[in-house]
Amino acid sequence: MSEYCLDPEDVIELNLEFLRHPFNVLDRVELEGALGAPLRTFGGELLVPSALLRGAMLIERVANAHAFIDANKRTAWVCGVSYLEEHGFIIARVPDNAVVDLMVDVANNAIVTDGIAVWLAARFA
């Protein structure tokens, strides 16, 4: 099993697509921590056994890691949805303003992992 939900280099490239700026990474350690947090284990068992909760945690951690100069929330959203799709969870088309509202709440810590998971689960295709 990988130590990251998504490859850090792929996430850096994703963020570059949003920014179109050659210097986008502020803190790679924070990024790697955010990408690895959902896969932490104890005694060989995942601490977050549900892929849905891991995807929600990924959204929360990437958004709040502030690893990039900009587009942290957009990057977090795409990372979380991509991770969920890799695990068979398909999010239906969600209006942009609903995603923006969610991600602002995530960035302001008004909603955390469990609430994000509930929000996502209500929008599966």
Secondary structure, DSSP 8 states (H G I E B T S, - for coil): --SSSS-HHHHHHHHHHHH--S--BS-HHHHHHHHHGGG-EETTEESS--HHHHHHHHHHHHHHH--BSS-HHHHHHHHHHHHHHHTT--B----HHHHHHHHHHHHTTSS-HHHHHHHHHTTB-
